[in-house]
């Protein structure tokens, strides 16, 4: 089922918890490309983050801010550690997510690694 119409769970309170929830959603439902959520229920990186935050792959009002802090942190990690300097348009890390060679395991690993870095930074 592409859209979950059940009442949303409480919004996660930290970037780390949002990213870990997004990783779990992709692990459970699979990785979508070029759509936030496909007909099979798979989620792209942006769709998973929006689901973690709003229980809706398109955000609170069918639009998830592309500069949301969680997505921004992922973009920083992808640029810094994976060598992606820029991507075209306003797709942010979706461009990285949509690469033909990208796997769900890679996306999950980036979400978890970013969550761990954010958790460590918050503990300082």
N, C-alpha and C positions, 0 to 999 in steps of 0.2 A: 504494500500500500504506500504510495508516494507521500501522502500527507497524513500526519498523525494528528487527529482532531481531539485527542484526549487533553485534559487540562495540563498546562505546563508544570514541570517540576520547578522547585525554587531555583532561581538564577544562580549559577555558580558565582562565587564572590572574588575569585582571583583569576588572573590570566592562566596560571598553572592548572587550576582545576578545569577551566574551559578547554584548554588544549588537551588535557588527558581525557576528558569526556569526548572531544572530537575524535581523538585517536580510537577510543573504544567504539564509537559509532561506525567509523570506517572499517574497523576490524570485524564488527558484527554484520554490517550491511554491504560492505564492498565499496570499491572506488569507482565513482563516476567521472567521466571526462566531458567537458564542454557543456555540462548542465550541473546545477547545484544538486539536483536529485533527479535520477532517471526513473523510468516506469517500473524498474525492478526494485526501487528503493535505495539504490547505491548513491553515495554522496561524494561530491568533490570536496576539496579542502575548505573552500568557502562555505559550502552547504553544511558540512559537518560542524564548523565553528558556529554558524547561525543556529543549527539545531541545538547545540550545546547551550547557547545563550538564550534562545527564544522558543525552542521546540518547534521551529519552522525553518526550513532551509533557505528561505528568502528573507529572514529577519522579522523584526517586530511588525513592520508595515510593508511586507513583501520587498523590502530593500534593506540589505545589510551594508552598513557603512564600510566601504573598502579600506578605510583608514582606521578601522576598529583596532584598539591596541593589541589584541591577540593576533590579528592578521599582520599587523605591522611588525611584531616581534618575529614571526615566522619569516617574513620577507627579509628581515635583517639577517637571520641565520642562513637562509638560502644564499643570499648574496655573499656573505662573509665566508662561509664554510664550504659551500658547494660551487663557488665560482661563477654564479650567475650575476652579472653586473646590472643588467636591466632587462626589461621585457616591454613589448610594444603595447600601446594603448593603456587602458585603465583596468587591466585584468589582474594586476598584482601577482600574487603567487599562483593564481589559476593558470597562468602561462606555463609555469613549471609543472604543476599538477597535470596539465593536459598533454605534456610531451608523450609521444607514442611509446617510448621506452619506460615511462614512469610506472612503478608498481605500487600497489596498496601498501606493501611492506615499507617502501621508501617514504611514502607520505606519513605513515604511522610513526616511523622512526624520527622524522623531522618534528612532528608534533610532540613526541615524548621528549626529545632532546631540548627543544625550545622550552617546554614546561619545566624541565629540570633546571635549565639555566635561569629561568625566571624565578623559580623557587629559591635557588641559591642566592640570587641577587636580592630577593626580598628578605632573606634571613640576615643579610649584612647590617 
